[in-house]
């Protein structure tokens, strides 16, 4: 499985990677939306987890950009849902799943399973 | 529920309360596993809400079929029997549905894919929406009336998502933007009301498609208000704590000074803002209002300076903000009375914090007073000794006073202080148990009825050591009694009984298990007291003990304790 983890917090990136990484998986990470788009250009992720509030490029724009390049990618938004309209907008623009921060490793694994099924 | 009503009427015309019955029948047939073939509810747990909803969906075709059958049936008798049976069934079902509906929180409605409110299961919907006719209306219109523009747009998008089969219901439900939404309604008296509503949604799947969405809505204003109150009080606690931390470093008298000064200045600010020419001030009086502002500014600036001096950062910051507000106003072109509302608010806020400060100061003062009282008494070791002595004296019918002027162990290292404490406690017990006579005896011997225990520091001691003496004016050591006891316990060989120095006799009392008391009591007689003293002073602390006693007059113990424990002694422990 090829996965991309997008979050501006290094801590969260590492936590997600630790939870998801299995043998034969390839996980890349990105700290900003722009970086994420660069990664997606070269790397064709099947699954993307991403935050909505990030510096430089907002999550919604990044989400749309990724789906434009890789329409088959499954996207899980992981966010604190501080702004409900943004979350609705993310689902409207094509996010497949939504996970509320803070989250547990179990909840994350469950969401990823749900995304693949 | 119009179509339901119609078909039910055909089938069960004689039955009253048809509407409730119709909903009930569905529940009932579902419970028996006879739910209609093509109907399925997926995407949500079959909880009570789900059941109630299914009921609405199932009802229509099933009832129609039955109604048609009934119409074909000409045998009135047969029909009658059927009706009676069904009436019973419906009654059972109605009771079940009542239970179901009453356990659903909030109010129910169904909307179709163009968001029209189709059915209402609750007549109180109007109440929740604060409008007359909520049925047969588009939910979008309701939202438009109730919500802010941004939330309205979001809710419209959200309703679209609810009917979009490409979006997973689980994901859509997770981002529900209306689970606690602020709405603006008009109250019964026409005044605007702020309420909080909680909307929940569930998809209804019929023939594999999302046919409708079940909506529950509940007024959660009270709950939300409570939650907010709780949050506010938490914040208040945090603020108080920060305030407390912020004033701990400040001298209490300086703090009192600050409170008094700030209170006075705020009173002047209040006066300036309350002045009658303010409330009725027109823009023509701008110059006058500016003058008033200068008074306010001066007062607030003064408070800021004092806060800064005492490093009361919170108040410095507060005053700074207040000051900025005044300056902003000063720079306005024209001023009216209303402009000063912001200052009135700032003033009341500042007052609140000052009140908090004052109440914290009072609490702090009571703690400090408690500490000071202890300090005035002097060494708390002596306090303990006094308490102990008066307790034992009362029990034994003795009268004693402790004279400990000039005795102070507060400069001693903690370890030595503990040694001194143990020694004083043991000696006090011993004096009262063995040395001090009853008041009558004392009087008969020509001594004051009240015995004296004198504890005082020794003046002439080696450097880096602490010396003190403990003296009671009891009957002194009884050499004969000690000698007899020493013989009994084998400390003194019988052959030496008539040939023993007084100093040696005194040393016997420090032997383990040595006691001259006839009976062991709580306060004496276990023979451990003096041995403990020797261990603590000589063995553990490399100190010295001297005993001086005069029969009938006094017994005095003197101690010299090194204030730094020798390395050897310490290592040997």
Interface residues (C-beta under 8 A of the other chain):
Chain A: X81 X84 X85 X87 X88 X89 X90 X91 X92 X95 X96 X97 X98 X100 X114
Chain B: X150 X151 X153 X154 X157 X158 X160 X161 X167 X168 X170 X171 X172 X174 X175 X176 X177
